[in-house]
Amino acid sequence: MRRLLLDDRPLISGIRSGLFGTKAGDRSRVAFMPPFQNVWGLSPDLNHEDEFMASTQVAAEGQQAPTKNPTLLAWVAKMAEMTQPDSIVWCDGSEAEKKRLTDQAVKEGILIPLNPEKRPNSYLHRSNPNDVARVEHLTFICTPNKTDAGPTNNWMEPEAAYTKLGNLFTGCMKGRTMYVVPYAMGPIGSPFTKLGVELTDSIYVVLNMRIMARMGKQALDMLGDSDDFNRGLHSTGDVDPDRRYICHFPQDNTIWSFGSGYGGNVLLGKKCLALRIGSYLGREESWMAEHMLILGVTSPKGETTYVAAAFPSACGKTNFAMMIPPPEYKGWKIETVGDDIAWMHPGKDGRLYAINPEAGYFGVVPGTNYKTNPNAMESIAKDTIFTNVALTADGDVWWEGKDGEVPDELTDWQGRPWKKGSTEKAAHPNSRFTAPMSNNPALSPKANDPMGVPISALIFGGRRSNTVPLVLQAFNWTHGVFLGATMGSETTAAATGKVGVVRRDPMAMLPFCGYHMGDYLQHWLDMQKHIAQLPKIFQVNWFRQDKNGKFMWPGFGENMRVLEWIVNRVHGRVPTQETLLGWVPRADQGLNLNGLDLASDVVTEVTSIKEDEWKAELKSQEVFFEQLGTKAPDALMLQRKLLMARLDH
């Protein structure tokens, strides 16, 4: 063990703020911090040199900290003082490190190697059966005022949250290693990239973060001596649901996660920073952090149009982002910029530009096959970590909906024998893959562009068995924000809770907005002032069902037909039919249905707008707007009244 001491002294006056994530000297945001001095062992007088030096000791196994950043070193030391790990490892993101940690994870049973001929460099991980999805009821936004978090978020007062979780974190890494994971969300060198450091005791988290973000030395080099980075602290603890919390401190740029080992709860760059903290930063800095895929569609004439689309989890985002056009669209090309998150900034030319802050895909596995998503199947053919899927006898993975025959026998996601015909699922419904975006055959050459891509259309889509038509275009920006704000979707296994219930999910951000939803919607409206060339806004629904519960629209690659219509509308090439709800494709000059075996009455039904269903829809929206109270934007309330008036006449 070697002690690493901080050589730089100017941090003394700002160590409190460095600890909790605020910038040194910003006392307006740390008024609640003094009570923590006893909890964390901070002296009321930080000018005592020996005590300051003691508070910044870092233990490492023969490893020199690869940075002299005083704020970072002090924070790591303070968190180590609280969690008491046996050792600290600074992650550099190298191939040698990946091999070493992977070998260790295999040795400890954290990862199961897959057949190298069938799945090169790929592994299976099984989480605790009580820890298989996002836990929205245990996810908190911690702001001084409850109103700032809003009615759609769980709230905890920051002092109470730091104290509650501090008690859990105290000594939690005894006998364990603390991994320091520097990471960049966004391309290295981009002015839009945000940096974070996650401290974790989970090798699984380190290896997944390596795929999902630009991790290691490159992020540390980009950080330099800056104190502007997200502070993320994670421990699996004892994986007890009664001792599980994911807490976000937007004003401190800090995330603390305890008691989980699953995906979005612990890969702190993903939903936690990229959306919950990101959305808060976006409002503060006049940009948008959104739960949106980004794709480019190129016509046979070489015209490329970029769109961003918001879908709730497990509603087809990855399929759409990696779509392969049907044979009738020879010469067309879809390229993936991102499959889940878009950070969008107004550009100097007046357009809205988007980057994908992630470097990998954390996708839902069940239902993924060569028909639904060939590019995803190619993306997970190698270099992939699978979580909670089934294992075949020959060392491959299997899940419900995979190509080919169902195997007679498997080992299920909990490690139990499974036989064909069993009433239980072999793979968990929310089982996942983590794969680098570089594996995607359809990866856009703009995926790492530091300035992003210009967005011409924004698309909102949920999982609705009725009411919402296949596609419609909003009348204007405010009307489009209304469509996004009132978007409803039937719940899936991506989150804990009852499946199949329609819930209002504005912009697919209900679980991910880091502040009051009313303020978030107002931010969308306000962004109109900053974007000279506004993207056109559309709503889609691939999931309309007939009276027998059968999907009417074939979906998957055939969604290219809807996307083509959207692109044509963006460029003003096709006329539309105006309805009470928005503009829809005309029967004579609308969707390209060539080669599609779909009866005309089915097309009519899937694109239909039924006034009785929409009256019921507007009634159900009332509950959502009442939830927002006085923060429900007036412009959206007016849109609702206008639609009600149109339906009543």
Disulfide bonds with the S-S distance in Angstrom:
none
